[in-house]
Amino acid sequence: MSSSNYKDSEGESPLSLNKPSVPAEDADDSDKPQLSSPDQPAEPAEGTDYADHSDSDKPKPTTRGVKEIIREKLRALGRPVPPSPPPPPNPSSNALSQELLDLGGQVIYKKFSCWIVKHACGTRLTKFCQDGIRPSEAEAMRFVSEHTSIPVPRVYDVGEEHITMEFIEGETLAKAWEDILSVEDRTLVIRQLRDYINQLRAIKSPDGMICSFGGRPAVDCRLFYHEGGPFENEATYNEFLLSDLHSHAIVHDMIRTQMRTDHEIVLTHGDLHAINIMVRPGVGVVAILDWELAGFYPEYTELVKPFRPANWGCGYYRELHNIFPQRYDAEFLVDQMLSVYTRH
């Protein structure tokens, strides 16, 4: 049994903000996968105004627009279409959110069904999600805090639609790598991340199950969420990864022959993009954020996920092979092919 839900975890990491950020709808989507060929670019979403702009000034379709382009092409091909994104969030629609705003709190982030309110005290923030907070997020953060030296925000309160946690001062690695960190700082960050990865990999799945944290269904998150399981072994997990492909059976078979079934199943953050790593000069890593996709997955998962896609403008991605204890070249190529042919 599997399901696809709208992915709500792109763009700037919400817990890292010291000031209001550009919403994900305005983010650069140049690295987003397209269903059209390079010689036949996708048509702009309805309502995208390209008139009276030079090539250098053309506005790019928004994240929401790009995904609607993809939906339109899936419909034209007669393929299943994931749900449309929910309407923009309304912070005043939630009683706790409105109470925090009345007390002097500030909305520092809004995207799709989620928003972040920084408390007036300046030391806490609350993330709200109209679609609900994944219980595994808070559980994973508390577990990691208790069993490793990995810095994570302290969790104060969790509800069905909110999670309150410590506000972390710092900057995302995505912004800091090139412009803020010195060569010595970067070396320190690499060394710290290598240690944190090793600590996570030392924690094995207690029963060998592949699942989200807490024994919940596994999640494969690309443009959209795809959920299934838990899975008793890697072979059944591989079939889950193949289950949402839209290609001919021969493509399934070719990919399947390249998939191993003997990886160790280890604790995995699940989204180690540079936007989820907080740093400060002279200190290095001060927090790892966004644990909602944490769980027990094959050992290669943590490395290949940041390449979906990698932001090569940030040197962190070029250092990933120096951070992880080994390379997973074949697994990377399989994962990239899954991204080409998957519906989600």
PyMOL commands that set and color helices and strands:
alter all, ss='L'
color gray80, all
select helices_A, chain A and resi 14-16+24-26+55-57+63-76+91-93+95-102+135-147+173-179+183-201+234-242+249-256+274-276+301-307+315-318+320-323+329-341
alter helices_A, ss='H'
color red, helices_A
select strands_A, chain A and resi 2-6+106-111+114-118+124-129+155-158+162-166+171-172+211-212+218-221+224-228+265-268+277-280+284-288+295-298
alter strands_A, ss='S'
color yellow, strands_A
deselect
rebuild
show_as cartoon
